[in-house]
């Protein structure tokens, strides 16, 4: 229910920029495509950004309209609780995923630090 209400709040907020996300891409490609689009928004001048935000035929406006259509068909999320017992396979899988996530975050921070050092 919260997600459905949250999307309604975003649609009402005229200053909220919708970013297109293609579900046909794999996760890495999807994240890269969204990051590229956000970087593009950041590089726009104020006037260009305002046109993108409020224009009639922009990516953000198209996404907002798609979101409205999706919202009408959105179901309420029913969470599923999982209890992880130490030593179980699901516990090991969750732990491995957490460790890999932490590793990627640390690598990303290192990469940004190196890039910042090289750009100065």
C-alpha positions as CSV (number, residue, x, y, z in Angstrom):
1,X,0.0,0.0,0.0
2,X,2.8,2.4,0.9
3,X,4.5,2.0,-2.5
4,X,1.3,2.8,-4.3
5,X,0.7,5.9,-2.2
6,X,4.3,6.9,-2.5
7,X,4.0,6.8,-6.3
8,X,0.9,9.0,-6.1
9,X,2.8,11.5,-4.0
10,X,5.6,11.6,-6.6
11,X,3.2,12.1,-9.4
12,X,1.6,15.1,-7.6
13,X,5.0,16.7,-6.9
14,X,5.7,18.8,-10.0
15,X,9.3,19.1,-9.0
16,X,9.9,15.3,-9.0
17,X,11.9,14.1,-12.0
18,X,10.9,10.7,-13.2
19,X,13.8,8.7,-14.7
20,X,13.1,6.0,-17.3
21,X,14.0,2.4,-16.2
22,X,14.0,-0.4,-18.7
23,X,13.1,-3.7,-17.2
24,X,14.3,-5.5,-20.3
25,X,17.9,-4.9,-19.3
26,X,19.8,-6.9,-16.8
27,X,20.4,-5.4,-13.4
28,X,23.9,-4.0,-14.1
29,X,22.8,-2.5,-17.5
30,X,19.7,-1.0,-15.9
31,X,21.7,0.7,-13.1
32,X,24.2,2.0,-15.6
33,X,21.5,3.3,-17.9
34,X,19.7,5.1,-15.0
35,X,23.0,6.5,-13.7
36,X,23.8,7.8,-17.2
37,X,20.4,9.5,-17.4
38,X,20.8,11.1,-13.9
39,X,24.2,12.4,-14.9
40,X,22.6,13.8,-18.1
41,X,20.1,15.7,-15.9
42,X,22.8,17.0,-13.7
43,X,24.7,18.5,-16.7
44,X,21.7,20.4,-18.0
45,X,21.5,24.1,-17.6
46,X,18.7,25.4,-15.3
47,X,16.6,26.3,-18.3
48,X,17.1,22.9,-20.0
49,X,16.3,21.2,-16.7
50,X,13.1,23.1,-16.3
51,X,12.1,22.2,-19.8
52,X,12.9,18.6,-19.2
53,X,10.9,18.7,-15.9
54,X,7.9,20.5,-17.1
55,X,7.8,19.9,-20.9
56,X,5.0,18.1,-22.6
57,X,7.1,15.5,-24.6
58,X,10.1,14.7,-22.4
59,X,11.5,11.5,-20.9
60,X,10.4,12.5,-17.4
61,X,6.8,13.3,-18.6
62,X,6.6,10.0,-20.5
63,X,7.7,8.2,-17.4
64,X,5.2,10.1,-15.2
65,X,2.4,9.0,-17.6
66,X,3.6,5.4,-17.7
67,X,3.7,5.4,-13.9
68,X,0.1,6.6,-13.7
69,X,-1.0,3.7,-15.9
70,X,1.1,1.3,-13.8
71,X,-0.3,2.7,-10.6
72,X,-3.9,1.9,-11.6
73,X,-2.9,-1.8,-12.0
74,X,-0.5,-1.9,-9.0
75,X,-1.3,-4.5,-6.4
76,X,-0.7,-4.2,-2.7
77,X,2.5,-5.8,-1.7
78,X,2.3,-8.7,0.7
79,X,5.6,-9.2,2.4
80,X,7.0,-12.6,3.2
81,X,8.9,-13.0,6.4
82,X,12.0,-15.2,6.3
83,X,13.8,-16.4,9.5
84,X,17.4,-17.1,8.8
85,X,19.0,-19.7,11.0
86,X,22.7,-19.7,11.4
87,X,24.3,-22.6,9.5
88,X,21.4,-22.9,7.1
89,X,21.9,-22.6,3.3
90,X,19.6,-19.5,3.1
91,X,21.6,-17.9,5.9
92,X,24.8,-18.5,4.0
93,X,23.3,-17.2,0.8
94,X,22.1,-14.0,2.5
95,X,25.4,-13.5,4.3
96,X,27.3,-14.0,1.0
97,X,25.1,-11.5,-0.8
98,X,25.6,-9.0,2.0
99,X,29.4,-9.4,1.9
100,X,29.4,-9.0,-1.9
101,X,27.3,-5.9,-1.6
102,X,29.7,-4.4,0.9
103,X,32.6,-5.3,-1.3
104,X,31.0,-3.5,-4.3
105,X,30.2,-0.4,-2.2
106,X,33.8,-0.3,-0.9
107,X,35.2,-0.7,-4.5
108,X,32.9,2.0,-5.7
109,X,34.1,4.4,-3.0
110,X,37.8,3.5,-3.8
111,X,37.2,4.1,-7.5
112,X,35.6,7.6,-6.8
113,X,38.5,8.5,-4.5
114,X,41.0,7.5,-7.2
115,X,39.0,9.4,-9.9
116,X,38.8,12.5,-7.6
117,X,42.6,12.3,-7.0
118,X,43.4,12.0,-10.7
119,X,41.0,14.9,-11.6
120,X,42.8,17.3,-9.2
